[in-house]
């Protein structure tokens, strides 16, 4: 009986050792990732095992899209990302993958609007955008939350419904920061197209025309921009003077 058991033991052992030494040309795991071969030696056997390749380092959206080279301040982007994350956690953002950043630290002859698809690492739009006529001429520096101020309001917004008005298709904005931009909806602060926002005007006079407080965009781009960001996406208007007053960024 003992001899029979010993024979079975040696038979099973020989099968296991043979399997360990059986060569495989290549292999894939269950997820379809091609595995590479690594050979290791212990005191008795040479063993080859399959190892998945190391994951590539994750590159941020900002660096991947070279947004610094396009003019967007890294501070503006990081503040936008931080605020978006907080607003998502608060359940205030409906569509989370797209964010619009307006960098009013840039002069009016630069493309200050960046519409970014965070999920697909792509820039949907980068174009000119107006600030309010009383906010400044070449640069934006004076802001207000008051009616009839004709000034821009910085901070975080959520896009609301569209309508057709004197500027064609327009997009209403709801300001999310008390005392900073929460009067925007009642003030009629909207995204719309405007003939005074164009590359030719920016090159001719050194800045685009100014609005009554709305972030107006070039007429030929207004409809595709509005359709891309309507119904619950985040819009962030950045200016350094505003940051310390923001409860969202606190």
C-alpha positions in Angstrom: 0.0 0.0 0.0 2.8 2.4 0.9 4.6 1.6 -2.3 1.5 2.4 -4.3 1.0 5.8 -2.6 4.7 6.6 -3.1 4.3 5.8 -6.8 1.3 8.1 -7.1 3.1 10.9 -5.3 6.1 10.7 -7.7 3.8 10.6 -10.7 1.9 13.7 -9.6 5.2 15.5 -8.8 6.6 14.8 -12.2 3.5 16.3 -13.9 3.8 19.5 -11.8 7.5 19.9 -12.6 6.9 19.3 -16.3 4.2 22.0 -16.3 6.6 24.5 -14.7 9.1 23.9 -17.4 6.7 23.9 -20.3 7.6 26.8 -22.7 5.0 29.4 -23.7 5.8 31.8 -26.6 3.5 34.6 -25.4 0.4 35.0 -23.2 -2.4 37.5 -22.3 -4.3 37.9 -19.1 -8.0 38.0 -18.9 -8.1 41.7 -19.7 -6.2 41.2 -22.9 -2.9 42.7 -21.8 0.1 41.1 -23.3 2.3 39.6 -20.6 6.1 39.5 -20.7 8.3 36.6 -19.5 10.5 36.8 -16.4 12.8 33.9 -15.4 13.9 33.4 -11.8 16.2 30.7 -10.3 15.8 29.1 -6.9 17.9 26.4 -5.3 16.4 23.6 -7.4 14.5 24.9 -10.4 14.4 27.6 -13.1 10.9 29.1 -13.2 9.4 31.4 -15.8 6.4 33.5 -14.9 4.2 36.0 -16.7 4.4 39.6 -15.6 2.2 42.5 -16.7 4.0 45.5 -18.0 4.3 48.5 -15.7 1.6 51.2 -16.2 2.7 54.4 -17.9 2.8 57.5 -15.7 -0.5 59.4 -15.7 -0.1 62.9 -17.3 -2.4 65.7 -16.2 -4.9 67.2 -18.6 -3.1 70.5 -18.3 0.3 69.1 -19.3 -1.1 66.6 -21.8 -2.9 69.4 -23.7 0.0 71.8 -23.4 -2.4 74.4 -22.0 0.5 76.5 -20.6 1.8 77.0 -24.2 -1.7 78.0 -25.2 -1.8 80.7 -22.6 -3.9 79.3 -19.8 -2.5 80.0 -16.4 -1.7 76.8 -14.4 -3.2 78.5 -11.4 -6.4 79.2 -13.3 -6.6 75.6 -14.3 -5.9 74.1 -10.9 -8.4 76.4 -9.2 -11.0 75.4 -11.8 -10.3 71.7 -11.2 -10.5 72.1 -7.5 -13.7 74.0 -7.6 -15.3 71.6 -10.1 -14.4 68.6 -7.8 -16.1 70.4 -4.8 -19.2 71.2 -6.8 -19.5 67.7 -8.1 -19.3 66.4 -4.5 -22.1 68.9 -3.6 -24.2 67.5 -6.4 -24.4 70.9 -8.2 -22.9 69.8 -11.6 -25.0 67.8 -14.0 -22.4 67.2 -16.7 -19.0 66.5 -15.2 -16.7 65.9 -18.1 -16.6 69.4 -19.7 -15.4 72.6 -18.0 -15.1 76.1 -19.5 -12.3 78.2 -18.1 -12.2 82.0 -18.8 -8.9 83.4 -17.8 -9.3 87.1 -17.2 -5.7 87.4 -16.1 -5.0 87.5 -19.8 -5.4 90.7 -21.9 -8.4 91.1 -24.2 -6.4 90.4 -27.4 -5.7 86.8 -26.3 -7.9 83.7 -26.6 -9.1 83.6 -23.0 -11.8 81.0 -23.2 -10.9 77.3 -22.9 -13.6 74.6 -23.2 -12.0 71.4 -22.1 -13.2 67.8 -22.3 -11.6 66.3 -19.2 -12.5 62.7 -19.9 -11.2 62.6 -23.4 -8.2 65.0 -22.9 -9.2 67.3 -25.6 -9.8 71.1 -26.2 -13.2 71.7 -27.7 -12.8 75.4 -28.1 -10.1 78.1 -27.5 -11.2 81.5 -28.5 -11.7 85.2 -27.6 -14.2 86.3 -25.0 -15.3 89.7 -23.9 -15.5 91.2 -20.4 -17.8 94.0 -19.2 -17.3 97.6 -20.5 -16.7 98.9 -17.0 -14.4 96.0 -16.0 -11.6 97.5 -18.0 -10.4 98.1 -21.5 -7.4 96.0 -22.5 -7.5 94.1 -19.2 -10.2 93.0 -16.8 -9.6 94.5 -13.3 -12.8 95.8 -11.8 -15.7 93.4 -11.1 -19.2 93.6 -9.7 -22.2 91.6 -8.7 -24.6 94.5 -9.0 -27.4 95.2 -11.5 -26.6 97.8 -14.3 -22.9 97.8 -13.3 -21.8 96.7 -16.8 -19.1 94.7 -15.1 -18.1 91.1 -15.2 -18.4 88.8 -12.2 -15.7 86.2 -11.6 -16.1 82.7 -10.0 -18.0 79.5 -10.6 -21.2 79.2 -12.7 -23.4 76.4 -13.9 -24.9 76.6 -17.4 -28.7 76.7 -17.5 -31.2 76.8 -20.3 -30.9 78.4 -23.7 -33.1 81.0 -25.5 -33.2 83.1 -28.6 -32.7 86.8 -28.0 -31.3 89.8 -29.8 -27.9 88.1 -30.0 -29.4 84.8 -31.4 -29.0 81.6 -29.4 -27.9 82.5 -25.9 -27.1 80.5 -22.8 -28.1 81.5 -19.3 -25.7 81.3 -16.4 -26.3 80.8 -12.7 -23.7 82.2 -10.4 -22.8 79.8 -7.5 -20.9 82.2 -5.3 -22.8 84.4 -2.8 -21.9 88.1 -3.0 -19.6 87.5 -6.0 -21.7 86.3 -8.9 -25.0 85.1 -7.5 -27.0 87.9 -9.1 -25.8 86.8 -12.6 -29.0 85.0 -13.6 -31.2 88.0 -12.6 -28.7 90.4 -14.2 -29.1 88.5 -17.5 -25.4 87.5 -17.7 -25.4 85.0 -20.5 -23.0 83.5 -23.1 -23.9 84.9 -26.6 -22.3 85.7 -29.8 -21.2 89.3 -30.6 -19.9 91.0 -33.7 -17.4 92.9 -31.6 -15.5 89.8 -30.5 -13.2 88.7 -33.3 -9.6 88.1 -34.1 -9.5 91.0 -36.5 -10.8 93.5 -33.9 -8.3 92.1 -31.3 -5.4 92.6 -33.8 -6.6 96.0 -34.9 -7.2 97.7 -31.5 -5.3 95.4 -29.1 -8.4 94.0 -27.4 -11.9 92.8 -28.3 -15.0 94.8 -27.8 -16.6 94.8 -24.4 -20.1 93.7 -23.3 -22.6 94.7 -20.6 -21.0 92.1 -18.3 -21.6 89.0 -20.4 -18.8 86.6 -21.5 -19.6 87.2 -25.2 -17.9 85.1 -27.8 -17.3 85.3 -31.6 -20.6 85.0 -33.5 -19.5 82.1 -35.7 -18.6 80.0 -32.7 -21.4 80.9 -30.3 -23.9 78.2 -31.4 -21.4 75.3 -31.3 -19.9 76.5 -28.0 -23.4 76.8 -26.4 -24.5 73.4 -27.6 -21.3 71.9 -26.2 -21.6 73.4 -22.7 -25.4 73.8 -22.1 -27.5 72.0 -19.5 -25.4 71.8 -16.4 -21.7 72.1 -17.1 -19.3 74.3 -15.0 -18.0 77.6 -16.2 -15.1 79.2 -14.2 -14.1 82.9 -14.7 -10.7 83.3 -13.2 -9.0 86.5 -11.9 -6.3 86.6 -9.2 -8.1 89.3 -7.2 -11.1 87.1 -6.6 -9.5 83.9 -5.2 -9.3 84.9 -1.6 -13.0 85.7 -1.5 -14.3 82.4 -2.9 -16.0 80.1 -0.5 -15.8 77.3 -3.1 -12.0 77.5 -3.2 -11.6 78.1 0.6 
